[in-house]
Protein backbone atom coordinates (compact mmCIF):
# COMPACT_ATOMS: atom_id res chain seq x y z
CA UNK A 1 0.00 0.00 0.00
CA UNK A 2 1.23 3.47 -0.93
CA UNK A 3 -0.09 6.46 1.01
CA UNK A 4 0.37 10.06 -0.18
CA UNK A 5 -0.57 13.33 1.51
CA UNK A 6 -2.26 14.40 4.74
CA UNK A 7 -5.45 16.17 3.63
CA UNK A 8 -8.71 15.92 5.54
CA UNK A 9 -11.28 16.47 2.78
CA UNK A 10 -11.21 12.80 1.87
CA UNK A 11 -9.24 10.14 0.01
CA UNK A 12 -9.04 8.74 -3.51
CA UNK A 13 -7.95 5.10 -3.40
CA UNK A 14 -6.60 3.35 -6.49
CA UNK A 15 -7.28 -0.36 -6.31
CA UNK A 16 -5.57 -2.95 -8.53
CA UNK A 17 -6.84 -6.31 -7.25
CA UNK A 18 -5.04 -9.40 -8.50
CA UNK A 19 -7.69 -11.60 -10.09
CA UNK A 20 -7.85 -14.99 -11.81
CA UNK A 21 -10.60 -16.99 -13.50
CA UNK A 22 -11.71 -18.46 -10.16
CA UNK A 23 -12.31 -14.94 -8.83
CA UNK A 24 -15.27 -14.85 -11.22
CA UNK A 25 -16.63 -18.35 -10.54
CA UNK A 26 -19.48 -17.09 -8.35
CA UNK A 27 -20.88 -13.72 -7.39
CA UNK A 28 -19.66 -14.28 -3.84
CA UNK A 29 -16.13 -15.19 -4.95
CA UNK A 30 -15.86 -11.97 -6.95
CA UNK A 31 -17.24 -9.91 -4.09
CA UNK A 32 -14.80 -11.55 -1.65
CA UNK A 33 -11.85 -10.99 -4.03
CA UNK A 34 -12.54 -7.25 -3.95
CA UNK A 35 -13.67 -6.96 -0.34
CA UNK A 36 -10.25 -7.94 1.04
CA UNK A 37 -8.76 -4.77 -0.46
CA UNK A 38 -11.57 -2.54 0.81
CA UNK A 39 -11.11 -4.10 4.23
CA UNK A 40 -7.36 -3.49 4.16
CA UNK A 41 -7.97 0.18 3.36
CA UNK A 42 -10.42 0.38 6.26
CA UNK A 43 -8.04 -1.32 8.69
CA UNK A 44 -5.33 1.17 7.72
CA UNK A 45 -7.77 3.99 8.53
CA UNK A 46 -7.61 5.46 5.02
CA UNK A 47 -11.37 5.51 4.48
CA UNK A 48 -13.46 8.58 5.31
CA UNK A 49 -17.16 7.79 5.60
CA UNK A 50 -18.93 9.26 2.54
CA UNK A 51 -15.71 11.05 1.52
CA UNK A 52 -13.58 8.34 -0.07
CA UNK A 53 -13.58 7.24 -3.71
CA UNK A 54 -12.26 3.86 -4.86
CA UNK A 55 -11.04 3.59 -8.45
CA UNK A 56 -10.88 0.16 -10.13
CA UNK A 57 -9.42 -0.98 -13.49
CA UNK A 58 -10.86 -1.30 -16.96
CA UNK A 59 -12.68 -4.54 -17.88
CA UNK A 60 -13.03 -5.52 -14.22
CA UNK A 61 -16.72 -6.34 -14.68
CA UNK A 62 -16.46 -7.96 -18.09
CA UNK A 63 -15.51 -11.44 -16.88
CA UNK A 64 -18.77 -11.63 -14.97
CA UNK A 65 -19.91 -13.15 -18.27
CA UNK A 66 -18.80 -16.57 -16.90
CA UNK A 67 -20.04 -16.18 -13.33
CA UNK A 68 -22.32 -18.99 -12.05
CA UNK A 69 -21.66 -21.11 -15.15
CA UNK A 70 -20.81 -24.82 -15.03
CA UNK A 71 -17.41 -25.49 -13.42
CA UNK A 72 -16.18 -27.18 -16.62
CA UNK A 73 -15.55 -23.69 -18.02
CA UNK A 74 -12.98 -23.05 -15.30
CA UNK A 75 -11.16 -26.26 -16.18
CA UNK A 76 -10.30 -24.94 -19.63
CA UNK A 77 -6.78 -23.69 -20.33
CA UNK A 78 -7.46 -20.87 -22.81
CA UNK A 79 -10.01 -18.08 -23.05
CA UNK A 80 -11.01 -19.34 -26.49
CA UNK A 81 -11.82 -22.80 -25.10
CA UNK A 82 -13.67 -21.31 -22.12
CA UNK A 83 -15.81 -19.10 -24.36
CA UNK A 84 -16.56 -22.06 -26.65
CA UNK A 85 -17.70 -24.01 -23.60
CA UNK A 86 -19.84 -21.06 -22.51
CA UNK A 87 -21.61 -21.11 -25.87
CA UNK A 88 -22.16 -24.88 -25.68
CA UNK A 89 -23.75 -24.55 -22.25
CA UNK A 90 -26.09 -21.82 -23.49
CA UNK A 91 -26.62 -23.05 -27.03
CA UNK A 92 -30.31 -22.23 -27.46
CA UNK A 93 -29.90 -18.74 -26.00
CA UNK A 94 -26.81 -18.13 -28.13
CA UNK A 95 -28.53 -19.13 -31.36
CA UNK A 96 -31.64 -17.10 -30.55
CA UNK A 97 -29.54 -13.96 -29.99
CA UNK A 98 -27.34 -14.75 -32.99
CA UNK A 99 -30.35 -15.02 -35.30
CA UNK A 100 -32.74 -12.42 -33.91
CA UNK A 101 -30.82 -9.75 -31.92
CA UNK A 102 -29.56 -6.59 -33.55
CA UNK A 103 -25.98 -6.76 -34.77
CA UNK A 104 -23.68 -3.75 -35.01
CA UNK A 105 -20.21 -5.30 -35.16
CA UNK A 106 -17.79 -7.24 -37.36
CA UNK A 107 -17.30 -9.91 -34.70
CA UNK A 108 -20.88 -11.15 -34.50
CA UNK A 109 -19.92 -14.23 -32.44
CA UNK A 110 -18.32 -12.22 -29.64
CA UNK A 111 -21.11 -9.68 -29.80
CA UNK A 112 -23.71 -12.45 -29.42
CA UNK A 113 -21.88 -14.03 -26.48
CA UNK A 114 -21.91 -10.80 -24.46
CA UNK A 115 -25.42 -9.87 -25.55
CA UNK A 116 -26.91 -13.16 -24.34
CA UNK A 117 -25.38 -12.65 -20.87
CA UNK A 118 -25.88 -8.89 -20.61
CA UNK A 119 -28.74 -8.89 -18.09
CA UNK A 120 -26.99 -11.33 -15.74
CA UNK A 121 -23.73 -9.38 -16.00
CA UNK A 122 -25.41 -6.04 -15.31
CA UNK A 123 -27.31 -7.43 -12.32
CA UNK A 124 -24.23 -9.03 -10.75
CA UNK A 125 -22.09 -5.96 -11.36
CA UNK A 126 -24.65 -3.66 -9.76
CA UNK A 127 -25.30 -5.93 -6.77
CA UNK A 128 -21.61 -6.37 -5.98
CA UNK A 129 -20.59 -2.73 -6.24
CA UNK A 130 -23.71 -1.42 -4.53
CA UNK A 131 -22.98 -3.83 -1.70
CA UNK A 132 -19.36 -2.72 -1.35
CA UNK A 133 -20.21 0.98 -1.58
CA UNK A 134 -22.89 0.71 1.09
CA UNK A 135 -20.87 -1.60 3.35
CA UNK A 136 -17.87 0.73 3.45
CA UNK A 137 -19.77 3.99 2.85
CA UNK A 138 -17.52 4.91 -0.07
CA UNK A 139 -18.00 5.96 -3.68
CA UNK A 140 -16.69 3.60 -6.35
CA UNK A 141 -15.59 4.14 -9.94
CA UNK A 142 -16.28 0.50 -10.78
CA UNK A 143 -13.72 -0.04 -13.53
CA UNK A 144 -15.56 -0.95 -16.70
CA UNK A 145 -17.84 -3.62 -18.14
CA UNK A 146 -18.99 -4.56 -21.65
CA UNK A 147 -22.77 -4.15 -22.10
CA UNK A 148 -25.13 -3.34 -24.99
CA UNK A 149 -25.71 0.44 -24.84
CA UNK A 150 -26.86 0.41 -21.20
CA UNK A 151 -29.03 2.97 -19.44
CA UNK A 152 -29.92 3.44 -15.78
CA UNK A 153 -33.69 3.11 -15.53
CA UNK A 154 -35.30 3.74 -12.13
CA UNK A 155 -32.00 3.03 -10.39
CA UNK A 156 -31.23 -0.16 -12.30
CA UNK A 157 -28.49 -0.77 -14.90
CA UNK A 158 -30.48 -1.81 -17.94
CA UNK A 159 -29.00 -3.28 -21.16
CA UNK A 160 -30.73 -2.29 -24.40
CA UNK A 161 -30.71 -3.72 -27.93
CA UNK A 162 -28.04 -1.20 -28.95
CA UNK A 163 -24.37 -1.86 -29.77
CA UNK A 164 -21.91 -3.25 -27.25
CA UNK A 165 -19.91 -0.58 -25.41
CA UNK A 166 -17.11 -0.48 -22.87
CA UNK A 167 -18.73 1.50 -20.04
CA UNK A 168 -17.92 2.68 -16.52
CA UNK A 169 -20.38 3.35 -13.70
CA UNK A 170 -20.12 5.45 -10.55
CA UNK A 171 -21.61 4.14 -7.31
CA UNK A 172 -22.49 6.51 -4.46
CA UNK A 173 -21.75 5.69 -0.78
CA UNK A 174 -25.41 4.82 -0.23
CA UNK A 175 -25.10 2.03 -2.82
CA UNK A 176 -26.95 3.92 -5.51
CA UNK A 177 -25.60 3.76 -9.07
CA UNK A 178 -25.38 7.14 -10.79
CA UNK A 179 -27.63 7.46 -13.82
CA UNK A 180 -24.80 9.03 -15.85
CA UNK A 181 -22.59 6.55 -17.71
CA UNK A 182 -19.02 6.92 -19.03
CA UNK A 183 -18.55 5.29 -22.44
CA UNK A 184 -15.15 4.54 -23.97
CA UNK A 185 -14.54 7.01 -26.78
CA UNK A 186 -11.51 5.51 -28.53
CA UNK A 187 -11.62 1.70 -28.54
CA UNK A 188 -8.43 0.10 -29.86
CA UNK A 189 -8.45 -1.91 -33.11
CA UNK A 190 -9.23 -5.23 -31.43
CA UNK A 191 -12.12 -3.66 -29.50
CA UNK A 192 -13.49 -2.00 -32.62
CA UNK A 193 -14.38 -5.44 -33.96
CA UNK A 194 -17.21 -5.70 -31.44
CA UNK A 195 -17.50 -2.41 -29.50
CA UNK A 196 -18.99 0.93 -30.51
CA UNK A 197 -17.46 4.34 -29.74
CA UNK A 198 -18.90 6.76 -27.23
CA UNK A 199 -19.52 10.43 -28.04
CA UNK A 200 -16.96 12.90 -26.68
CA UNK A 201 -19.18 15.61 -25.25
CA UNK A 202 -21.66 13.17 -23.72
CA UNK A 203 -19.41 11.70 -21.03
CA UNK A 204 -20.37 13.00 -17.58
CA UNK A 205 -18.61 14.73 -14.74
CA UNK A 206 -19.59 13.37 -11.32
CA UNK A 207 -20.13 15.69 -8.39
CA UNK A 208 -18.54 14.12 -5.32
CA UNK A 209 -18.05 15.38 -1.75
CA UNK A 210 -14.34 15.91 -2.50
CA UNK A 211 -14.63 17.56 -5.90
CA UNK A 212 -15.86 17.03 -9.45
CA UNK A 213 -14.60 13.79 -10.99
CA UNK A 214 -13.98 12.94 -14.64
CA UNK A 215 -13.28 9.45 -16.02
CA UNK A 216 -11.29 8.49 -19.11
CA UNK A 217 -11.36 4.79 -19.98
CA UNK A 218 -7.85 3.59 -20.88
CA UNK A 219 -6.94 4.68 -24.45
CA UNK A 220 -9.13 7.79 -24.12
CA UNK A 221 -6.33 9.23 -21.99
CA UNK A 222 -4.08 9.32 -25.09
CA UNK A 223 -6.11 11.88 -27.05
CA UNK A 224 -5.72 15.69 -26.72
CA UNK A 225 -9.40 16.38 -27.44
CA UNK A 226 -10.45 14.44 -24.34
CA UNK A 227 -8.32 16.77 -22.18
CA UNK A 228 -10.10 19.77 -23.70
CA UNK A 229 -13.35 18.15 -22.57
CA UNK A 230 -11.79 17.54 -19.14
CA UNK A 231 -10.87 21.23 -18.89
CA UNK A 232 -14.39 22.27 -19.86
CA UNK A 233 -15.79 19.98 -17.16
CA UNK A 234 -13.95 21.91 -14.40
CA UNK A 235 -13.16 18.55 -12.75
CA UNK A 236 -10.66 18.44 -9.89
CA UNK A 237 -10.06 14.69 -10.02
CA UNK A 238 -9.19 12.61 -13.09
CA UNK A 239 -9.39 8.81 -12.95
CA UNK A 240 -8.25 6.46 -15.70
CA UNK A 241 -9.22 2.76 -15.42
CA UNK A 242 -6.92 0.82 -17.78
CA UNK A 243 -6.02 -2.62 -19.09
CA UNK A 244 -2.74 -3.72 -20.68
CA UNK A 245 -1.93 -7.24 -21.84
CA UNK A 246 0.11 -9.37 -21.84
CA UNK A 247 1.88 -8.91 -18.51
CA UNK A 248 5.24 -8.09 -20.13
CA UNK A 249 3.75 -5.54 -22.56
CA UNK A 250 5.42 -2.73 -20.60
CA UNK A 251 8.84 -3.79 -21.93
CA UNK A 252 7.86 -4.24 -25.58
CA UNK A 253 8.42 -1.61 -28.26
CA UNK A 254 5.59 0.85 -28.80
CA UNK A 255 3.91 0.59 -32.21
CA UNK A 256 2.14 3.94 -32.20
CA UNK A 257 -1.53 4.69 -31.64
CA UNK A 258 -3.84 1.70 -31.92
CA UNK A 259 -7.09 2.08 -33.86
CA UNK A 260 -6.72 5.79 -34.68
CA UNK A 261 -4.23 8.11 -36.36
CA UNK A 262 -1.40 9.48 -34.23
CA UNK A 263 -2.17 13.01 -32.96
CA UNK A 264 -0.03 15.73 -34.53
CA UNK A 265 2.14 16.13 -31.44
CA UNK A 266 3.43 12.54 -31.53
CA UNK A 267 7.15 12.26 -32.27
CA UNK A 268 7.41 9.88 -35.21
CA UNK A 269 10.81 8.52 -34.19
CA UNK A 270 9.29 7.25 -30.92
CA UNK A 271 7.30 4.62 -32.82
CA UNK A 272 9.17 1.33 -32.71
CA UNK A 273 11.92 2.73 -30.50
CA UNK A 274 10.51 3.59 -27.06
CA UNK A 275 8.86 1.02 -24.78
CA UNK A 276 5.13 0.75 -24.17
CA UNK A 277 5.66 2.02 -20.60
CA UNK A 278 7.60 5.07 -21.80
CA UNK A 279 4.88 5.78 -24.36
CA UNK A 280 2.23 5.68 -21.60
CA UNK A 281 4.28 8.18 -19.60
CA UNK A 282 4.72 10.51 -22.57
CA UNK A 283 1.41 10.31 -24.42
CA UNK A 284 -1.21 9.28 -21.84
CA UNK A 285 -2.20 10.94 -18.55
CA UNK A 286 1.25 11.86 -17.22
CA UNK A 287 2.26 13.57 -20.44
CA UNK A 288 -1.06 15.17 -21.32
CA UNK A 289 -2.59 16.26 -18.02
CA UNK A 290 -1.86 19.99 -17.89
CA UNK A 291 -5.25 21.19 -16.67
CA UNK A 292 -4.62 23.53 -13.68
CA UNK A 293 -7.95 22.74 -12.05
CA UNK A 294 -7.14 19.02 -11.72
CA UNK A 295 -5.57 18.41 -8.32
CA UNK A 296 -5.22 14.64 -8.70
CA UNK A 297 -4.86 12.25 -11.63
CA UNK A 298 -4.79 8.49 -11.01
CA UNK A 299 -4.40 5.75 -13.64
CA UNK A 300 -4.86 2.13 -12.45
CA UNK A 301 -4.42 -1.14 -14.36
CA UNK A 302 -6.05 -4.56 -14.36
CA UNK A 303 -3.77 -7.15 -12.81
CA UNK A 304 -4.08 -10.91 -12.97
CA UNK A 305 -4.29 -14.04 -15.05
CA UNK A 306 -7.62 -14.93 -16.67
CA UNK A 307 -7.13 -18.33 -18.33
CA UNK A 308 -4.19 -17.75 -20.72
CA UNK A 309 -4.51 -13.97 -20.66
CA UNK A 310 -2.09 -12.13 -18.40
CA UNK A 311 -2.48 -8.43 -17.58
CA UNK A 312 -0.11 -5.97 -15.95
CA UNK A 313 1.11 -2.40 -16.04
CA UNK A 314 2.09 0.03 -13.32
CA UNK A 315 -0.20 2.72 -11.98
CA UNK A 316 0.54 6.39 -12.72
CA UNK A 317 -0.26 9.40 -10.53
CA UNK A 318 -0.14 13.16 -10.75
CA UNK A 319 -0.85 15.41 -7.77
CA UNK A 320 -1.03 19.20 -7.89
CA UNK A 321 0.45 19.19 -11.38
CA UNK A 322 3.45 17.00 -10.56
CA UNK A 323 4.01 13.27 -11.16
CA UNK A 324 4.12 11.04 -8.08
CA UNK A 325 6.40 8.01 -8.16
CA UNK A 326 4.82 4.57 -7.88
CA UNK A 327 6.60 3.11 -4.84
CA UNK A 328 4.80 -0.24 -4.62
CA UNK A 329 7.25 -3.05 -5.30
CA UNK A 330 6.38 -5.80 -7.76
CA UNK A 331 5.21 -8.93 -5.97
CA UNK A 332 4.01 -11.96 -7.88
CA UNK A 333 0.26 -12.50 -7.84
CA UNK A 334 -0.32 -9.54 -5.52
CA UNK A 335 -2.80 -6.70 -5.84
CA UNK A 336 -2.03 -3.07 -5.04
CA UNK A 337 -3.60 -0.17 -3.13
CA UNK A 338 -2.72 3.51 -3.55
CA UNK A 339 -4.19 6.10 -1.18
CA UNK A 340 -4.21 9.84 -1.90
CA UNK A 341 -5.39 12.30 0.73
CA UNK A 342 -6.99 15.53 -0.48
C-alpha positions in Angstrom: 0.0 0.0 0.0 1.2 3.5 -0.9 -0.1 6.5 1.0 0.4 10.1 -0.2 -0.6 13.3 1.5 -2.3 14.4 4.7 -5.5 16.2 3.6 -8.7 15.9 5.5 -11.3 16.5 2.8 -11.2 12.8 1.9 -9.2 10.1 0.0 -9.0 8.7 -3.5 -7.9 5.1 -3.4 -6.6 3.4 -6.5 -7.3 -0.4 -6.3 -5.6 -3.0 -8.5 -6.8 -6.3 -7.3 -5.0 -9.4 -8.5 -7.7 -11.6 -10.1 -7.8 -15.0 -11.8 -10.6 -17.0 -13.5 -11.7 -18.5 -10.2 -12.3 -14.9 -8.8 -15.3 -14.9 -11.2 -16.6 -18.4 -10.5 -19.5 -17.1 -8.4 -20.9 -13.7 -7.4 -19.7 -14.3 -3.8 -16.1 -15.2 -5.0 -15.9 -12.0 -7.0 -17.2 -9.9 -4.1 -14.8 -11.6 -1.7 -11.9 -11.0 -4.0 -12.5 -7.3 -3.9 -13.7 -7.0 -0.3 -10.3 -7.9 1.0 -8.8 -4.8 -0.5 -11.6 -2.5 0.8 -11.1 -4.1 4.2 -7.4 -3.5 4.2 -8.0 0.2 3.4 -10.4 0.4 6.3 -8.0 -1.3 8.7 -5.3 1.2 7.7 -7.8 4.0 8.5 -7.6 5.5 5.0 -11.4 5.5 4.5 -13.5 8.6 5.3 -17.2 7.8 5.6 -18.9 9.3 2.5 -15.7 11.1 1.5 -13.6 8.3 -0.1 -13.6 7.2 -3.7 -12.3 3.9 -4.9 -11.0 3.6 -8.4 -10.9 0.2 -10.1 -9.4 -1.0 -13.5 -10.9 -1.3 -17.0 -12.7 -4.5 -17.9 -13.0 -5.5 -14.2 -16.7 -6.3 -14.7 -16.5 -8.0 -18.1 -15.5 -11.4 -16.9 -18.8 -11.6 -15.0 -19.9 -13.1 -18.3 -18.8 -16.6 -16.9 -20.0 -16.2 -13.3 -22.3 -19.0 -12.0 -21.7 -21.1 -15.1 -20.8 -24.8 -15.0 -17.4 -25.5 -13.4 -16.2 -27.2 -16.6 -15.5 -23.7 -18.0 -13.0 -23.0 -15.3 -11.2 -26.3 -16.2 -10.3 -24.9 -19.6 -6.8 -23.7 -20.3 -7.5 -20.9 -22.8 -10.0 -18.1 -23.1 -11.0 -19.3 -26.5 -11.8 -22.8 -25.1 -13.7 -21.3 -22.1 -15.8 -19.1 -24.4 -16.6 -22.1 -26.6 -17.7 -24.0 -23.6 -19.8 -21.1 -22.5 -21.6 -21.1 -25.9 -22.2 -24.9 -25.7 -23.8 -24.5 -22.2 -26.1 -21.8 -23.5 -26.6 -23.0 -27.0 -30.3 -22.2 -27.5 -29.9 -18.7 -26.0 -26.8 -18.1 -28.1 -28.5 -19.1 -31.4 -31.6 -17.1 -30.5 -29.5 -14.0 -30.0 -27.3 -14.7 -33.0 -30.3 -15.0 -35.3 -32.7 -12.4 -33.9 -30.8 -9.8 -31.9 -29.6 -6.6 -33.5 -26.0 -6.8 -34.8 -23.7 -3.7 -35.0 -20.2 -5.3 -35.2 -17.8 -7.2 -37.4 -17.3 -9.9 -34.7 -20.9 -11.1 -34.5 -19.9 -14.2 -32.4 -18.3 -12.2 -29.6 -21.1 -9.7 -29.8 -23.7 -12.5 -29.4 -21.9 -14.0 -26.5 -21.9 -10.8 -24.5 -25.4 -9.9 -25.5 -26.9 -13.2 -24.3 -25.4 -12.7 -20.9 -25.9 -8.9 -20.6 -28.7 -8.9 -18.1 -27.0 -11.3 -15.7 -23.7 -9.4 -16.0 -25.4 -6.0 -15.3 -27.3 -7.4 -12.3 -24.2 -9.0 -10.7 -22.1 -6.0 -11.4 -24.6 -3.7 -9.8 -25.3 -5.9 -6.8 -21.6 -6.4 -6.0 -20.6 -2.7 -6.2 -23.7 -1.4 -4.5 -23.0 -3.8 -1.7 -19.4 -2.7 -1.3 -20.2 1.0 -1.6 -22.9 0.7 1.1 -20.9 -1.6 3.3 -17.9 0.7 3.5 -19.8 4.0 2.8 -17.5 4.9 -0.1 -18.0 6.0 -3.7 -16.7 3.6 -6.3 -15.6 4.1 -9.9 -16.3 0.5 -10.8 -13.7 0.0 -13.5 -15.6 -0.9 -16.7 -17.8 -3.6 -18.1 -19.0 -4.6 -21.7 -22.8 -4.2 -22.1 -25.1 -3.3 -25.0 -25.7 0.4 -24.8 -26.9 0.4 -21.2 -29.0 3.0 -19.4 -29.9 3.4 -15.8 -33.7 3.1 -15.5 -35.3 3.7 -12.1 -32.0 3.0 -10.4 -31.2 -0.2 -12.3 -28.5 -0.8 -14.9 -30.5 -1.8 -17.9 -29.0 -3.3 -21.2 -30.7 -2.3 -24.4 -30.7 -3.7 -27.9 -28.0 -1.2 -28.9 -24.4 -1.9 -29.8 -21.9 -3.2 -27.2 -19.9 -0.6 -25.4 -17.1 -0.5 -22.9 -18.7 1.5 -20.0 -17.9 2.7 -16.5 -20.4 3.3 -13.7 -20.1 5.5 -10.5 -21.6 4.1 -7.3 -22.5 6.5 -4.5 -21.8 5.7 -0.8 -25.4 4.8 -0.2 -25.1 2.0 -2.8 -26.9 3.9 -5.5 -25.6 3.8 -9.1 -25.4 7.1 -10.8 -27.6 7.5 -13.8 -24.8 9.0 -15.8 -22.6 6.6 -17.7 -19.0 6.9 -19.0 -18.6 5.3 -22.4 -15.1 4.5 -24.0 -14.5 7.0 -26.8 -11.5 5.5 -28.5 -11.6 1.7 -28.5 -8.4 0.1 -29.9 -8.4 -1.9 -33.1 -9.2 -5.2 -31.4 -12.1 -3.7 -29.5 -13.5 -2.0 -32.6 -14.4 -5.4 -34.0 -17.2 -5.7 -31.4 -17.5 -2.4 -29.5 -19.0 0.9 -30.5 -17.5 4.3 -29.7 -18.9 6.8 -27.2 -19.5 10.4 -28.0 -17.0 12.9 -26.7 -19.2 15.6 -25.2 -21.7 13.2 -23.7 -19.4 11.7 -21.0 -20.4 13.0 -17.6 -18.6 14.7 -14.7 -19.6 13.4 -11.3 -20.1 15.7 -8.4 -18.5 14.1 -5.3 -18.0 15.4 -1.8 -14.3 15.9 -2.5 -14.6 17.6 -5.9 -15.9 17.0 -9.4 -14.6 13.8 -11.0 -14.0 12.9 -14.6 -13.3 9.5 -16.0 -11.3 8.5 -19.1 -11.4 4.8 -20.0 -7.9 3.6 -20.9 -6.9 4.7 -24.4 -9.1 7.8 -24.1 -6.3 9.2 -22.0 -4.1 9.3 -25.1 -6.1 11.9 -27.1 -5.7 15.7 -26.7 -9.4 16.4 -27.4 -10.4 14.4 -24.3 -8.3 16.8 -22.2 -10.1 19.8 -23.7 -13.3 18.1 -22.6 -11.8 17.5 -19.1 -10.9 21.2 -18.9 -14.4 22.3 -19.9 -15.8 20.0 -17.2 -13.9 21.9 -14.4 -13.2 18.6 -12.7 -10.7 18.4 -9.9 -10.1 14.7 -10.0 -9.2 12.6 -13.1 -9.4 8.8 -12.9 -8.3 6.5 -15.7 -9.2 2.8 -15.4 -6.9 0.8 -17.8 -6.0 -2.6 -19.1 -2.7 -3.7 -20.7 -1.9 -7.2 -21.8 0.1 -9.4 -21.8 1.9 -8.9 -18.5 5.2 -8.1 -20.1 3.7 -5.5 -22.6 5.4 -2.7 -20.6 8.8 -3.8 -21.9 7.9 -4.2 -25.6 8.4 -1.6 -28.3 5.6 0.8 -28.8 3.9 0.6 -32.2 2.1 3.9 -32.2 -1.5 4.7 -31.6 -3.8 1.7 -31.9 -7.1 2.1 -33.9 -6.7 5.8 -34.7 -4.2 8.1 -36.4 -1.4 9.5 -34.2 -2.2 13.0 -33.0 0.0 15.7 -34.5 2.1 16.1 -31.4 3.4 12.5 -31.5 7.1 12.3 -32.3 7.4 9.9 -35.2 10.8 8.5 -34.2 9.3 7.3 -30.9 7.3 4.6 -32.8 9.2 1.3 -32.7 11.9 2.7 -30.5 10.5 3.6 -27.1 8.9 1.0 -24.8 5.1 0.7 -24.2 5.7 2.0 -20.6 7.6 5.1 -21.8 4.9 5.8 -24.4 2.2 5.7 -21.6 4.3 8.2 -19.6 4.7 10.5 -22.6 1.4 10.3 -24.4 -1.2 9.3 -21.8 -2.2 10.9 -18.6 1.3 11.9 -17.2 2.3 13.6 -20.4 -1.1 15.2 -21.3 -2.6 16.3 -18.0 -1.9 20.0 -17.9 -5.2 21.2 -16.7 -4.6 23.5 -13.7 -8.0 22.7 -12.1 -7.1 19.0 -11.7 -5.6 18.4 -8.3 -5.2 14.6 -8.7 -4.9 12.3 -11.6 -4.8 8.5 -11.0 -4.4 5.8 -13.6 -4.9 2.1 -12.5 -4.4 -1.1 -14.4 -6.1 -4.6 -14.4 -3.8 -7.2 -12.8 -4.1 -10.9 -13.0 -4.3 -14.0 -15.0 -7.6 -14.9 -16.7 -7.1 -18.3 -18.3 -4.2 -17.8 -20.7 -4.5 -14.0 -20.7 -2.1 -12.1 -18.4 -2.5 -8.4 -17.6 -0.1 -6.0 -16.0 1.1 -2.4 -16.0 2.1 0.0 -13.3 -0.2 2.7 -12.0 0.5 6.4 -12.7 -0.3 9.4 -10.5 -0.1 13.2 -10.8 -0.8 15.4 -7.8 -1.0 19.2 -7.9 0.5 19.2 -11.4 3.5 17.0 -10.6 4.0 13.3 -11.2 4.1 11.0 -8.1 6.4 8.0 -8.2 4.8 4.6 -7.9 6.6 3.1 -4.8 4.8 -0.2 -4.6 7.3 -3.1 -5.3 6.4 -5.8 -7.8 5.2 -8.9 -6.0 4.0 -12.0 -7.9 0.3 -12.5 -7.8 -0.3 -9.5 -5.5 -2.8 -6.7 -5.8 -2.0 -3.1 -5.0 -3.6 -0.2 -3.1 -2.7 3.5 -3.5 -4.2 6.1 -1.2 -4.2 9.8 -1.9 -5.4 12.3 0.7 -7.0 15.5 -0.5 
